[in-house]
């Protein structure tokens, strides 16, 4: 099963709470939350992975 990554945006001005990224098998193993931007506010330094 491909990995998933739950992400929260910590920007106080952003209305997005949480989103989930569903990877394909072709996604490199070293891809992490720092490789993405918030789909709502566009911020990159405000994303944090949710540790379950």
C-alpha positions in Angstrom: 0.0 0.0 0.0 1.4 3.4 -0.9 2.2 5.8 1.9 -0.1 8.7 3.0 0.9 11.9 4.7 -1.5 13.8 7.0 -0.6 17.5 7.1 -1.8 20.5 9.0 -1.3 24.2 8.2 -0.2 26.2 11.2 -0.7 29.6 9.7 -3.2 31.5 11.9 -4.6 33.3 8.9 -5.2 30.1 6.9 -8.7 28.5 7.0 -7.4 25.0 6.1 -7.4 22.6 9.0 -5.9 19.4 7.7 -5.4 17.5 4.5 -4.0 14.2 3.4 -1.6 13.4 0.6 -1.9 10.0 -1.1 1.2 8.9 -2.7 1.7 6.5 -5.6 4.3 3.7 -5.6 6.5 5.9 -7.7 6.9 8.6 -5.1 10.6 8.8 -3.9 11.1 7.6 -0.3 12.7 10.8 0.8 9.7 13.0 0.0 8.3 14.8 3.0 6.1 17.6 4.1 8.8 20.2 3.2 8.3 19.3 -0.5 4.7 20.7 -0.5 2.9 24.0 -0.1 -0.5 24.6 1.5 -3.2 24.2 -1.2 -5.2 27.0 0.5 -2.8 29.8 1.5 0.2 28.7 -0.5 2.5 28.8 2.5 5.5 26.4 2.7 7.0 27.1 6.1 3.6 26.5 7.9 3.0 22.9 7.1 3.6 20.1 9.7 3.1 16.4 9.4 0.6 14.8 11.8 2.2 12.0 13.7 -0.3 9.2 14.5 
